[in-house]
């Protein structure tokens, strides 16, 4: 069976700045892989490339058996219906209610009755602790609530691949653990592949099976999540122990 994600020699530049410098990465179907690294290392950029929201300057990307690089928007739209995505900046529709935001991926896919769709949405909102917020507009929500709406939307359609960009940023430790428990239960139930970026390394390592460390445009570590503190590379060890400071960058 082909990998769910495969990047071969992927390069991405913005002007003269090379964010990704020849990334090769594979994620097996059904795996849970975490991606960590300092700010400005290109983590969010890599996720956008996998979703086809950005195109590489060089290299090839295959997702769920489909080639992503060089594809037209119509073909990429079909592929994205098979992917659940949680964005760092929420990417919610401000003109839709909470319930309608969560329902959006199901409506795009079609095939559900109105009652079945409403039941699925209600189940997801219950799971993320947002019962009673169905009719609110996203502008009425706190950052933490928006994050939970994004998680509900990313998981509502039982996608084959789910991509999380900072799924618990801004949430307290108790809610963070509840969210990761929910994501783990969803993945076990559906068998989806998961690729997750998080600055909360401790919580992430309890959720994923493997960790990839992105640094200065390169993957410098890939291994079991629980062993990352003992990585041979001193940069990885320093980062995990909170000793490595990286520059802030909006494209991190």
Number of C-alpha atoms within 10 A of each C-alpha: 6 13 16 21 22 22 22 15 16 24 22 23 13 10 7 6 9 15 23 26 19 18 20 16 15 17 19 16 18 17 19 22 27 25 25 26 26 21 20 20 25 26 25 22 20 28 21 18 18 25 22 24 15 15 22 22 14 16 16 19 26 18 24 19 14 14 18 25 22 12 13 10 12 8 13 18 14 12 18 18 17 18 25 26 26 25 20 17 12 19 13 21 15 12 11 16 19 30 22 20 22 30 21 19 22 20 15 11 12 10 10 12 10 10 9 11 20 16 12 18 25 20 16 25 24 13 16 19 17 18 12 11 17 17 11 14 18 21 15 13 14 10 16 15 19 19 26 24 27 27 27 29 26 24 23 23 24 19 22 19 28 21 25 24 22 20 26 25 15 14 16 10 11 8 16 18 17 15 20 18 14 17 20 16 12 15 22 12 10 13 17 21 24 28 23 24 24 21 18 15 21 13 15 27 19 15 20 21 16 22 25 20 21 24 23 16 20 18 20 14 18 17 14 16 21 16 11 21 15 11 16 10 12 11 17 24 16 14 18 20 12 10 11 13 10 13 9 11 11 8 14 16
